Amino acid sequence: VTSTVVQRFSAPRPLKQLTVAVDGYANSPDLGGTLRLEVAPRGEAVIWSTPSSGRHNGRLTLEIPEEGLHGDAAKVPGGLQDFDVRVVLRSISGVERGDTACASFGRLSIHAR
């Protein structure tokens, strides 16, 4: 089972720095749960992502390298201005333990310049 939450963002000009973080929980060893944080240009394929590993409880942070946002090595021609942040929760085991979730998240934060 996979659940994806998408939050769309627009900046008045192309970004020079971007850090995305989510406070979450995932228990892969016992319950098969994973948490993944993804960033993609609006409506396009994911370029940057970071997964949780093992038993994760706390902040999962994805820092986009400055060189990936602008300059000759930019991953998005013209710079990243309109983008989607995705939080993906996944259970591969089908195991449930009462009220205990295999993966969850509570707060999403974006720091951009």
C-alpha positions as CSV (number, residue, x, y, z in Angstrom):
1,V,0.0,0.0,0.0
2,T,1.3,3.4,-1.0
3,S,0.0,6.8,0.0
4,T,1.4,10.0,-1.6
5,V,0.8,13.6,-0.4
6,V,1.6,16.4,-2.9
7,Q,2.1,20.0,-1.9
8,R,2.7,22.5,-4.7
9,F,4.9,25.6,-4.4
10,S,5.6,28.6,-6.6
11,A,8.4,31.1,-6.1
12,P,8.4,34.6,-7.6
13,R,11.8,33.8,-9.2
14,P,14.1,30.7,-9.7
15,L,15.5,29.4,-6.4
16,K,19.1,29.5,-5.4
17,Q,18.7,27.3,-2.3
18,L,16.1,24.7,-1.2
19,T,15.8,22.5,1.8
20,V,12.7,20.4,2.4
21,A,12.1,18.5,5.7
22,V,9.3,16.3,7.1
23,D,8.8,15.1,10.7
24,G,7.9,11.5,10.4
25,Y,8.0,7.9,11.5
26,A,8.7,4.7,9.6
27,N,9.4,1.2,10.9
28,S,10.9,-0.8,8.1
29,P,12.4,-3.8,10.0
30,D,9.2,-4.7,12.0
31,L,6.3,-3.3,10.0
32,G,7.7,-2.8,6.4
33,G,7.0,0.9,6.5
34,T,9.0,3.5,4.6
35,L,8.9,7.3,4.3
36,R,10.3,9.1,1.2
37,L,10.6,12.8,0.6
38,E,10.7,13.9,-3.1
39,V,11.0,17.2,-5.1
40,A,10.1,17.6,-8.8
41,P,9.5,20.4,-11.1
42,R,5.7,21.0,-11.4
43,G,4.0,18.0,-13.0
44,E,7.3,16.3,-14.0
45,A,9.4,13.4,-12.8
46,V,11.1,13.4,-9.5
47,I,14.7,14.8,-9.6
48,W,15.7,14.7,-5.9
49,S,14.6,12.3,-3.2
50,T,15.6,10.8,0.1
51,P,14.2,7.7,1.8
52,S,14.0,6.8,5.5
53,S,16.0,3.7,6.6
54,G,15.5,1.2,9.3
55,R,13.5,2.6,12.3
56,H,13.1,6.3,11.6
57,N,11.5,8.7,14.1
58,G,12.2,12.4,13.6
59,R,13.2,14.8,10.9
60,L,13.9,13.6,7.3
61,T,15.7,16.3,5.4
62,L,16.3,16.8,1.7
63,E,18.8,19.5,0.9
64,I,19.0,20.3,-2.8
65,P,22.5,21.1,-3.9
66,E,23.0,24.7,-5.0
67,E,24.7,23.6,-8.2
68,G,21.6,21.6,-9.1
69,L,19.3,24.6,-8.9
70,H,21.2,27.1,-11.1
71,G,24.3,27.5,-13.4
72,D,25.7,25.1,-15.9
73,A,24.9,22.0,-13.8
74,A,21.3,22.9,-13.1
75,K,18.9,20.0,-13.3
76,V,16.0,22.2,-14.4
77,P,16.6,24.5,-17.5
78,G,15.8,28.1,-16.5
79,G,15.9,27.2,-12.8
80,L,13.4,25.7,-10.3
81,Q,10.4,28.0,-9.7
82,D,7.2,26.0,-9.7
83,F,7.7,22.6,-8.0
84,D,6.0,19.8,-6.2
85,V,7.0,18.3,-2.9
86,R,5.9,14.7,-2.3
87,V,5.7,12.7,0.9
88,V,5.4,9.0,0.1
89,L,4.3,6.6,2.8
90,R,4.6,2.9,1.9
91,S,3.9,-0.4,3.6
92,I,5.3,-3.5,1.9
93,S,4.4,-6.0,4.6
94,G,0.7,-5.6,5.1
95,V,1.4,-6.1,8.9
96,E,-0.7,-4.1,11.3
97,R,-0.2,-3.8,15.0
98,G,-3.4,-2.3,16.4
99,D,-3.1,1.5,16.4
100,T,0.6,1.4,15.5
101,A,1.2,2.8,12.0
102,C,4.1,1.5,9.9
103,A,4.8,5.0,8.6
104,S,3.4,8.5,9.3
105,F,4.3,12.1,9.1
106,G,3.2,15.3,10.8
107,R,4.9,18.5,9.6
108,L,6.4,19.6,6.3
109,S,8.7,22.6,6.2
110,I,10.3,24.4,3.2
111,H,13.3,26.8,3.4
112,A,14.1,28.5,0.1
113,R,16.0,31.4,-1.1
